[in-house]
Structure formats: structure tokens, C-alpha cells
Amino acid sequence: MTKIVFSKKGEDFVRIESRGHAGFAESGEDIVCAGISALLQGAALGVLKVAGVKARYEVKESAGSLLLELPKEMSEREKRDCKVILETLYLSVSDLQKGYSEFISVEVK
């Protein structure tokens, strides 16, 4: 199972951590894992390259883990851009989780 934890500060997401492989199918055939990966990596690219935020970003493919953590200090534009990207990510993985709840866990803390 893939566990995705969204951490908030106030109303805004500030950290996303994903761990584990979905286990829906064999490696290379797992559409659930591929979907999760595409959503997470797309959001990370949005934060890092489009919004230009110097976030902490770590990927460990063998462990099936990804960490994206926003810096404490950001401009108002960076905060706004990250808010849109990360809220969209949350809605996307939550929607995916509805159809594959045996393989994805989404938590907000």
C-alpha cells in the first residue's frame, strides 16, 4: 500500500510524504503506482520549476518514497502558487484513493 501524508501549517499544505508501493499489480504493470507517481512528480515539478520554489525534494525509487517540503520563508506569489499546486495534488490523489482504497491511504495532519 502507498501511504501519502499531507502536513499542514494553518490552512496550507507544507509537506507531502509518500511511502510504499501500491501493490495493485506486478512492478512495471501497476497502474495505481504509476498514477500516484505521475501526480506526485508533476506536483513536485510544478513547485520546483514552475513556481521556482527551493523546496526539499527527495525520491527513493527502490523504497517507493517521495518527500516534498516547502521552505519556511516564501514570497506571497510562491505561497499562492504552491497552494494551488498542492491543493490540486491533494484533490487528485484523494480522488484516486476513492477508486483504489485497498492500495492508497491519504492522510492530512
C-alpha positions, -999 to 999 in steps of 0.1 A, spaced: 0 0 0 11 35 -7 6 59 22 5 96 14 7 121 42 -1 158 37 11 180 65 -4 215 70 6 247 87 -26 266 92 -47 262 61 -17 255 38 0 222 29 37 225 36 49 189 33 39 158 14 54 124 20 46 92 1 59 58 11 54 23 -2 44 6 -34 7 3 -42 8 -35 -48 -20 -34 -73 0 -54 -99 35 -65 -108 62 -39 -110 61 -23 -144 24 -31 -147 10 -13 -117 -13 14 -130 -21 26 -95 15 31 -86 21 48 -120 -8 72 -114 4 81 -79 39 87 -92 28 108 -120 7 130 -98 34 134 -71 62 141 -96 40 165 -116 33 185 -84 69 185 -74 79 198 -108 52 225 -105 66 236 -72 103 234 -81 103 245 -118 71 265 -124 67 282 -91 105 284 -87 104 274 -50 136 259 -35 117 231 -17 133 200 -2 127 171 -26 138 136 -21 129 104 -41 140 69 -33 126 47 -61 136 14 -45 116 22 -13 88 39 -33 92 71 -13 89 108 -22 92 138 1 84 174 -8 88 200 19 83 237 13 107 262 28 96 283 58 102 316 40 85 322 7 71 352 -12 34 358 -13 34 347 -50 53 315 -42 29 307 -14 -1 313 -37 14 292 -65 23 263 -41 -12 264 -25 -28 259 -59 -4 231 -69 -6 212 -36 -44 215 -32 -48 202 -67 -24 173 -58 -45 166 -27 -78 165 -46 -62 143 -73 -47 116 -50 -79 117 -29 -100 110 -60 -76 82 -70 -78 68 -35 -116 65 -37 -113 40 -65 -84 21 -51 -87 24 -13 -71 -10 -8 -39 3 -23 -37 40 -13 -40 58 20 -43 96 22 -39 114 55 -38 151 64 -22 162 96 
